[in-house]
Amino acid sequence: MFFEQQLVINWSVLAVLVIVAFWVHRKLAGHQDRFKFFGHKSEAMFDLWSVQHFLSGIIVVWLIFQKGPWTGFIDKFGWLLAVCFIAYLWEFIEIFMEAGYFGKTIAIWKDGFEHWSNRFISDPLTAVLGGIVYIEFTWIIWPALVLNILWFILNVRRKHSMEIQEKFIQLFQR
């Protein structure tokens, strides 16, 4: 009985986080129209950063299943709640980055607000899918770590977060 009550409380806390994040996003980002399937983060459900969220899901689940003080606390299915919580907490923090609360430089680099479908559906979903892939194919952790580090190195010194994607799209428009 305690386990079920704790599960309800945990998922309720996550639901409150998502609702508050959605409200804050709406207040700071304003109204956003329908989304495209792939494109700039401010107008599309998926962008190249979706790959990074997928890789991060693999890494987070790998970390969860390492031996540590949390071993036993996060059971076979508890990883799902942990990944969702981390993903939505990141998205909540990212809203404030995009709004300039972490400084003008970061706001400029973030290059606008993510579309609500990107922030609240595809980013957390790709992180969960990454976790599922790790559970089925544990060997994938090393390629995920390498690709995630490379993605970070390639993007951190760019003018804005969408620069690589814009160049990538230009290659296919020729």
N, C-alpha and C positions, 0 to 999 in steps of 0.2 A: 504494500500500500504506500509506504514512504517513497519508494522508487517512482511510482506513477505520479505522486504529488510533486515530487522534485522535477520530473520531466515536464509536467504542465507548467510549473513555475518558470523553468528555464526557457521553454518555448514562448511563454508569455512575455518574459523580459525581452527576448529577441523581437517579438511582434511589436512591443512598445518602441524599441530602438528603431525599427523600420518605419513605423508610423511617424515618429518624431523626425527622423531623417527625411522622409518624404515631405513633411510639412516645411522643414527648414529649406530643403531644396526648392520647393515651390515658391517660397518667399524670396529667396536670394536669386534664383535663376529665372523666375517669372514663368509665363506661359510658354510651353514648347509645343509645336505642331506635331503632326504625324511623323513617324520615323521612317528612314530608309533602312534596308536590311544591313548594308555595309557602307561605311563612309566615315566622315569626320565625326568625332565623338559627340559633338553638340547636336547632330542631326540623325545619328544612326544607332541602331541597336548593337551592332558589332563593329569593331575597328581592330587595328593590329594589336592594340593593347589587350584585346580579348585573349590573345595567345599567351601574354604574360600572366593574366589571371588564371588561365588553365595550368601553366607551369607552377604558379604559386600554390594552387590547390594541391598539386602533387607534393610539393615541398612541405606544406603545412601538415598534410596527412602523414608524411614520412616522419616529421618531427613528433607528431602526436603518438605514433607507434614506437618511438624510441623509449628505452627504459628511463624512468625518471619518477619524480614524486607524484606525478599525475597517473602513473601506471595503475590500472585498476579503477581509477576514477572515470576515465573515458573508456567505456566498454566498446563492444563491437559496433554499435550504431551511434555512440556518443560523438564520434568524429564528425558526423554530419552536422550536429548542432554547433560544434566548435568551429568548423569551417564556415558555416553560415554566419555565426557571430563575428568572427574575424573579418570576413568579407564585408558585411554590412557596417561594422565599426570603421573599417578603412574607408568605405564610401562616405560615411558620415563625416569623418575627418577631412576627406578630400573636398567636400562641399566648401568648407571653410578655407582650404587652400585656394580653391578657384575664386572665392570671393575676396581674397586678399588679406585675410586675417593672419596668414603666416608670412606676410610681406609681399611687396609689389613684384619682386623678382620671381617668386614662386607662382604668383597669379598669372604673370605674363607667360611663364614657361608652361603652365597648365593649359593655356590657350582656350579659355572659355569654359562654360559649364557643360558637363556631360548631359546627354539627353536622358530623360527619366527612364526610358526603356533600357538604355545601356547601364545606368547606375543600379537600378533596382531589379532587373531581370537577368540580362546577359552576363554581367560581370560576376555576380554571385553564382549563377548557374555554371559558368565555365570553371570556376574554382571547385565547385562540387564535382563536376565531371572529371576534373584533374584528380581529385581524391579517389573517385571510383576507378580511374585508370591505374592509379598507384596500387590500390588494393588488389587488382587483378594482375598487374605486371610490375612487381616491386623493382625490377631491374631498371625501370625507367627513371629512377631518381637521379642517376648520374647524368644522362643527357639533359634532364630538366634543370638540374643545377647549373650545368655549363651554359645552356641556352639562356637561362634567366640572368646569369652574370653577364653574358655577352650583350643581352638586350639592355641591361642597365648601363653598361659601359657605352654602348652606341647612342643611348638617348640622353644621358645626364648632361652632356655638354652641348646639346642642340639648342637652337633659339627657342623652340617650343616643342611640346610633347608630341605634336602631330607631324613634325617635319619629315621623319622617315616615311611615314605612311603617304604623305603628299608626294614625295619623290617616287615611291613605289607605284602609286597610281599613275603618275606621269609616264612611267616606263610602258605601261599597258595602253596608254591613250595614243601612242604614236602610231 
